[in-house]
């Protein structure tokens, strides 16, 4: 699991970079990282683009993990 350190957040102030990291985590089925990336994006901006949110919801729905 990838740690979201404050240093990474300082470097990733660009919403495009955060969205890319979020999308990569979703595509690679790293669900905990995806959730952390989603929270980090929301802290910086508001919500990621609709397609990313939909993708995250779909992946989480099919994950079967009760977290």
C-alpha positions as CSV (number, residue, x, y, z in Angstrom):
1,X,0.0,0.0,0.0
2,X,1.3,3.4,-0.9
3,X,1.5,6.0,1.9
4,X,0.3,9.5,1.1
5,X,2.9,11.6,2.9
6,X,2.7,15.3,3.4
7,X,5.7,15.7,1.0
8,X,3.8,13.9,-1.8
9,X,0.8,16.1,-1.2
10,X,2.9,19.2,-1.4
11,X,4.3,18.0,-4.7
12,X,0.9,17.0,-5.9
13,X,-1.0,20.3,-5.5
14,X,-2.0,19.9,-9.1
15,X,-5.5,18.4,-9.3
16,X,-4.5,16.7,-12.6
17,X,-1.7,14.8,-10.9
18,X,-4.0,13.7,-8.0
19,X,-6.7,12.6,-10.5
20,X,-4.1,10.6,-12.4
21,X,-2.9,8.9,-9.2
22,X,-6.5,8.2,-8.2
23,X,-7.3,6.7,-11.6
24,X,-4.1,4.5,-11.5
25,X,-5.1,3.2,-8.0
26,X,-8.6,2.4,-9.2
27,X,-7.3,0.6,-12.4
28,X,-4.8,-1.4,-10.4
29,X,-7.5,-2.4,-7.8
30,X,-5.5,-0.7,-5.0
31,X,-8.7,0.2,-3.2
32,X,-7.3,1.6,0.0
33,X,-5.0,3.8,-2.0
34,X,-7.9,4.8,-4.2
35,X,-10.0,5.8,-1.2
36,X,-7.0,7.8,0.3
37,X,-6.5,9.4,-3.1
38,X,-10.1,10.3,-3.3
39,X,-10.0,12.0,0.1
40,X,-6.8,13.9,-0.8
41,X,-8.4,15.1,-4.0
42,X,-11.5,16.3,-2.1
43,X,-9.3,18.2,0.4
44,X,-7.5,20.0,-2.4
45,X,-10.4,20.5,-4.8
46,X,-14.0,19.3,-4.5
47,X,-14.9,16.1,-6.3
48,X,-12.9,14.5,-9.1
49,X,-14.5,14.3,-12.5
50,X,-17.7,12.4,-12.6
51,X,-16.3,9.5,-14.6
52,X,-13.6,8.9,-11.9
53,X,-16.2,8.9,-9.1
54,X,-18.4,6.5,-11.0
55,X,-15.5,4.2,-11.6
56,X,-14.5,4.3,-8.0
57,X,-18.1,3.5,-6.9
58,X,-18.3,0.6,-9.4
59,X,-15.0,-0.9,-8.3
60,X,-15.9,-0.6,-4.6
61,X,-19.3,-2.1,-5.2
62,X,-17.8,-5.2,-6.9
63,X,-14.9,-5.5,-4.5
64,X,-16.8,-7.6,-2.0
65,X,-14.8,-6.0,0.9
66,X,-17.0,-4.8,3.7
67,X,-14.7,-1.9,4.5
